Amino acid sequence: MNTIEGDLIELTLNGEFDVIVHGCNCFCQMNAGVAKSIKDAFPEAYEVELTTTIGDPEKLGQISSVNVVRSNHKTTIINAYTVSVLPIAHQFFNYKYLQS
């Protein structure tokens, strides 16, 4: 297996990759991490994501995909549904400290 270091989006735009497969949640957000970078560079990947049912746990293990062309280079972007729950970023209220 070859290991390549660098910016995935930049390398793809330079024609280094024909396919990107990335894990995403089932909530059609693509607002963080690699998913956000893909959404920003290849909005078509997000548009195809929006054709799926938001929050549907049945999407787990499934994919959506789209072919995009940049500078005469075709790339297939595959959204692989790997997460069915959203993480809680901040817990603002802790019930164990609630007094009656």
Biotite code that builds the C-alpha atoms (Angstrom):
import biotite.structure as struc

atoms = struc.array([
    struc.Atom([0.000, 0.000, 0.000], chain_id="A", res_id=1, res_name="MET", atom_name="CA", element="C"),
    struc.Atom([1.270, 3.455, -0.870], chain_id="A", res_id=2, res_name="ASN", atom_name="CA", element="C"),
    struc.Atom([1.045, 6.251, 1.651], chain_id="A", res_id=3, res_name="THR", atom_name="CA", element="C"),
    struc.Atom([0.596, 9.782, 0.374], chain_id="A", res_id=4, res_name="ILE", atom_name="CA", element="C"),
    struc.Atom([0.853, 12.799, 2.636], chain_id="A", res_id=5, res_name="GLU", atom_name="CA", element="C"),
    struc.Atom([-0.770, 16.114, 1.836], chain_id="A", res_id=6, res_name="GLY", atom_name="CA", element="C"),
    struc.Atom([-4.046, 17.924, 1.507], chain_id="A", res_id=7, res_name="ASP", atom_name="CA", element="C"),
    struc.Atom([-6.678, 15.529, 0.147], chain_id="A", res_id=8, res_name="LEU", atom_name="CA", element="C"),
    struc.Atom([-8.643, 18.257, -1.615], chain_id="A", res_id=9, res_name="ILE", atom_name="CA", element="C"),
    struc.Atom([-5.593, 19.912, -3.159], chain_id="A", res_id=10, res_name="GLU", atom_name="CA", element="C"),
    struc.Atom([-4.226, 16.568, -4.350], chain_id="A", res_id=11, res_name="LEU", atom_name="CA", element="C"),
    struc.Atom([-7.602, 15.667, -5.843], chain_id="A", res_id=12, res_name="THR", atom_name="CA", element="C"),
    struc.Atom([-7.906, 19.007, -7.614], chain_id="A", res_id=13, res_name="LEU", atom_name="CA", element="C"),
    struc.Atom([-4.421, 18.386, -9.032], chain_id="A", res_id=14, res_name="ASN", atom_name="CA", element="C"),
    struc.Atom([-5.615, 15.086, -10.516], chain_id="A", res_id=15, res_name="GLY", atom_name="CA", element="C"),
    struc.Atom([-3.900, 12.744, -8.040], chain_id="A", res_id=16, res_name="GLU", atom_name="CA", element="C"),
    struc.Atom([-7.088, 10.840, -7.153], chain_id="A", res_id=17, res_name="PHE", atom_name="CA", element="C"),
    struc.Atom([-10.013, 9.562, -9.185], chain_id="A", res_id=18, res_name="ASP", atom_name="CA", element="C"),
    struc.Atom([-12.139, 8.576, -6.175], chain_id="A", res_id=19, res_name="VAL", atom_name="CA", element="C"),
    struc.Atom([-12.660, 9.963, -2.670], chain_id="A", res_id=20, res_name="ILE", atom_name="CA", element="C"),
    struc.Atom([-14.540, 7.822, -0.151], chain_id="A", res_id=21, res_name="VAL", atom_name="CA", element="C"),
    struc.Atom([-15.286, 9.489, 3.162], chain_id="A", res_id=22, res_name="HIS", atom_name="CA", element="C"),
    struc.Atom([-17.354, 8.495, 6.163], chain_id="A", res_id=23, res_name="GLY", atom_name="CA", element="C"),
    struc.Atom([-20.236, 10.790, 7.040], chain_id="A", res_id=24, res_name="CYS", atom_name="CA", element="C"),
    struc.Atom([-23.216, 10.847, 9.359], chain_id="A", res_id=25, res_name="ASN", atom_name="CA", element="C"),
    struc.Atom([-26.803, 10.115, 8.381], chain_id="A", res_id=26, res_name="CYS", atom_name="CA", element="C"),
    struc.Atom([-27.971, 13.692, 9.098], chain_id="A", res_id=27, res_name="PHE", atom_name="CA", element="C"),
    struc.Atom([-26.965, 15.407, 5.832], chain_id="A", res_id=28, res_name="CYS", atom_name="CA", element="C"),
    struc.Atom([-24.751, 17.999, 7.490], chain_id="A", res_id=29, res_name="GLN", atom_name="CA", element="C"),
    struc.Atom([-21.142, 17.732, 6.291], chain_id="A", res_id=30, res_name="MET", atom_name="CA", element="C"),
    struc.Atom([-20.222, 20.583, 8.655], chain_id="A", res_id=31, res_name="ASN", atom_name="CA", element="C"),
    struc.Atom([-16.949, 19.336, 10.142], chain_id="A", res_id=32, res_name="ALA", atom_name="CA", element="C"),
    struc.Atom([-13.692, 17.613, 9.334], chain_id="A", res_id=33, res_name="GLY", atom_name="CA", element="C"),
    struc.Atom([-13.013, 16.098, 5.935], chain_id="A", res_id=34, res_name="VAL", atom_name="CA", element="C"),
    struc.Atom([-16.730, 16.167, 5.115], chain_id="A", res_id=35, res_name="ALA", atom_name="CA", element="C"),
    struc.Atom([-16.788, 19.972, 5.376], chain_id="A", res_id=36, res_name="LYS", atom_name="CA", element="C"),
    struc.Atom([-13.704, 20.251, 3.162], chain_id="A", res_id=37, res_name="SER", atom_name="CA", element="C"),
    struc.Atom([-15.378, 18.024, 0.590], chain_id="A", res_id=38, res_name="ILE", atom_name="CA", element="C"),
    struc.Atom([-18.639, 20.003, 0.845], chain_id="A", res_id=39, res_name="LYS", atom_name="CA", element="C"),
    struc.Atom([-16.751, 23.261, 0.280], chain_id="A", res_id=40, res_name="ASP", atom_name="CA", element="C"),
    struc.Atom([-14.666, 22.020, -2.661], chain_id="A", res_id=41, res_name="ALA", atom_name="CA", element="C"),
    struc.Atom([-17.260, 19.718, -4.228], chain_id="A", res_id=42, res_name="PHE", atom_name="CA", element="C"),
    struc.Atom([-20.749, 21.041, -3.381], chain_id="A", res_id=43, res_name="PRO", atom_name="CA", element="C"),
    struc.Atom([-22.185, 18.395, -5.706], chain_id="A", res_id=44, res_name="GLU", atom_name="CA", element="C"),
    struc.Atom([-21.315, 15.803, -3.033], chain_id="A", res_id=45, res_name="ALA", atom_name="CA", element="C"),
    struc.Atom([-23.466, 17.689, -0.542], chain_id="A", res_id=46, res_name="TYR", atom_name="CA", element="C"),
    struc.Atom([-26.268, 18.112, -3.080], chain_id="A", res_id=47, res_name="GLU", atom_name="CA", element="C"),
    struc.Atom([-26.461, 14.343, -3.623], chain_id="A", res_id=48, res_name="VAL", atom_name="CA", element="C"),
    struc.Atom([-26.369, 13.899, 0.164], chain_id="A", res_id=49, res_name="GLU", atom_name="CA", element="C"),
    struc.Atom([-29.482, 16.082, 0.422], chain_id="A", res_id=50, res_name="LEU", atom_name="CA", element="C"),
    struc.Atom([-31.384, 13.647, -1.813], chain_id="A", res_id=51, res_name="THR", atom_name="CA", element="C"),
    struc.Atom([-31.267, 11.091, 1.026], chain_id="A", res_id=52, res_name="THR", atom_name="CA", element="C"),
    struc.Atom([-33.521, 11.002, 4.090], chain_id="A", res_id=53, res_name="THR", atom_name="CA", element="C"),
    struc.Atom([-32.139, 13.101, 6.952], chain_id="A", res_id=54, res_name="ILE", atom_name="CA", element="C"),
    struc.Atom([-31.382, 11.054, 10.062], chain_id="A", res_id=55, res_name="GLY", atom_name="CA", element="C"),
    struc.Atom([-32.410, 7.705, 8.570], chain_id="A", res_id=56, res_name="ASP", atom_name="CA", element="C"),
    struc.Atom([-30.408, 4.991, 10.397], chain_id="A", res_id=57, res_name="PRO", atom_name="CA", element="C"),
    struc.Atom([-31.150, 2.651, 7.481], chain_id="A", res_id=58, res_name="GLU", atom_name="CA", element="C"),
    struc.Atom([-28.494, 4.583, 5.535], chain_id="A", res_id=59, res_name="LYS", atom_name="CA", element="C"),
    struc.Atom([-25.758, 2.985, 7.680], chain_id="A", res_id=60, res_name="LEU", atom_name="CA", element="C"),
    struc.Atom([-23.498, 0.947, 5.445], chain_id="A", res_id=61, res_name="GLY", atom_name="CA", element="C"),
    struc.Atom([-24.943, 2.569, 2.316], chain_id="A", res_id=62, res_name="GLN", atom_name="CA", element="C"),
    struc.Atom([-23.434, 5.201, 0.034], chain_id="A", res_id=63, res_name="ILE", atom_name="CA", element="C"),
    struc.Atom([-24.381, 8.092, -2.183], chain_id="A", res_id=64, res_name="SER", atom_name="CA", element="C"),
    struc.Atom([-22.045, 9.223, -4.926], chain_id="A", res_id=65, res_name="SER", atom_name="CA", element="C"),
    struc.Atom([-21.527, 11.815, -7.586], chain_id="A", res_id=66, res_name="VAL", atom_name="CA", element="C"),
    struc.Atom([-19.054, 12.393, -10.409], chain_id="A", res_id=67, res_name="ASN", atom_name="CA", element="C"),
    struc.Atom([-17.500, 15.853, -10.486], chain_id="A", res_id=68, res_name="VAL", atom_name="CA", element="C"),
    struc.Atom([-15.197, 17.429, -13.044], chain_id="A", res_id=69, res_name="VAL", atom_name="CA", element="C"),
    struc.Atom([-12.549, 20.008, -12.221], chain_id="A", res_id=70, res_name="ARG", atom_name="CA", element="C"),
    struc.Atom([-9.951, 21.108, -14.784], chain_id="A", res_id=71, res_name="SER", atom_name="CA", element="C"),
    struc.Atom([-10.979, 18.283, -17.152], chain_id="A", res_id=72, res_name="ASN", atom_name="CA", element="C"),
    struc.Atom([-10.357, 15.672, -14.423], chain_id="A", res_id=73, res_name="HIS", atom_name="CA", element="C"),
    struc.Atom([-13.267, 13.478, -13.317], chain_id="A", res_id=74, res_name="LYS", atom_name="CA", element="C"),
    struc.Atom([-13.454, 12.450, -9.651], chain_id="A", res_id=75, res_name="THR", atom_name="CA", element="C"),
    struc.Atom([-16.073, 10.273, -8.012], chain_id="A", res_id=76, res_name="THR", atom_name="CA", element="C"),
    struc.Atom([-17.009, 11.425, -4.513], chain_id="A", res_id=77, res_name="ILE", atom_name="CA", element="C"),
    struc.Atom([-18.550, 8.711, -2.339], chain_id="A", res_id=78, res_name="ILE", atom_name="CA", element="C"),
    struc.Atom([-20.406, 9.615, 0.842], chain_id="A", res_id=79, res_name="ASN", atom_name="CA", element="C"),
    struc.Atom([-20.230, 6.452, 2.978], chain_id="A", res_id=80, res_name="ALA", atom_name="CA", element="C"),
    struc.Atom([-22.766, 6.501, 5.822], chain_id="A", res_id=81, res_name="TYR", atom_name="CA", element="C"),
    struc.Atom([-20.878, 5.368, 8.904], chain_id="A", res_id=82, res_name="THR", atom_name="CA", element="C"),
    struc.Atom([-22.472, 7.300, 11.809], chain_id="A", res_id=83, res_name="VAL", atom_name="CA", element="C"),
    struc.Atom([-26.143, 7.324, 12.827], chain_id="A", res_id=84, res_name="SER", atom_name="CA", element="C"),
    struc.Atom([-25.929, 9.579, 15.912], chain_id="A", res_id=85, res_name="VAL", atom_name="CA", element="C"),
    struc.Atom([-24.583, 13.082, 16.303], chain_id="A", res_id=86, res_name="LEU", atom_name="CA", element="C"),
    struc.Atom([-21.975, 13.695, 19.021], chain_id="A", res_id=87, res_name="PRO", atom_name="CA", element="C"),
    struc.Atom([-22.778, 16.152, 21.784], chain_id="A", res_id=88, res_name="ILE", atom_name="CA", element="C"),
    struc.Atom([-20.158, 18.881, 21.445], chain_id="A", res_id=89, res_name="ALA", atom_name="CA", element="C"),
    struc.Atom([-20.919, 20.660, 24.705], chain_id="A", res_id=90, res_name="HIS", atom_name="CA", element="C"),
    struc.Atom([-23.006, 19.667, 27.675], chain_id="A", res_id=91, res_name="GLN", atom_name="CA", element="C"),
    struc.Atom([-24.424, 22.881, 29.109], chain_id="A", res_id=92, res_name="PHE", atom_name="CA", element="C"),
    struc.Atom([-26.531, 21.341, 31.843], chain_id="A", res_id=93, res_name="PHE", atom_name="CA", element="C"),
    struc.Atom([-25.614, 18.453, 34.131], chain_id="A", res_id=94, res_name="ASN", atom_name="CA", element="C"),
    struc.Atom([-28.711, 16.835, 35.643], chain_id="A", res_id=95, res_name="TYR", atom_name="CA", element="C"),
    struc.Atom([-26.788, 15.232, 38.501], chain_id="A", res_id=96, res_name="LYS", atom_name="CA", element="C"),
    struc.Atom([-26.380, 18.680, 40.059], chain_id="A", res_id=97, res_name="TYR", atom_name="CA", element="C"),
    struc.Atom([-30.096, 19.492, 39.865], chain_id="A", res_id=98, res_name="LEU", atom_name="CA", element="C"),
    struc.Atom([-31.609, 19.893, 43.326], chain_id="A", res_id=99, res_name="GLN", atom_name="CA", element="C"),
    struc.Atom([-35.346, 19.691, 43.910], chain_id="A", res_id=100, res_name="SER", atom_name="CA", element="C"),
])
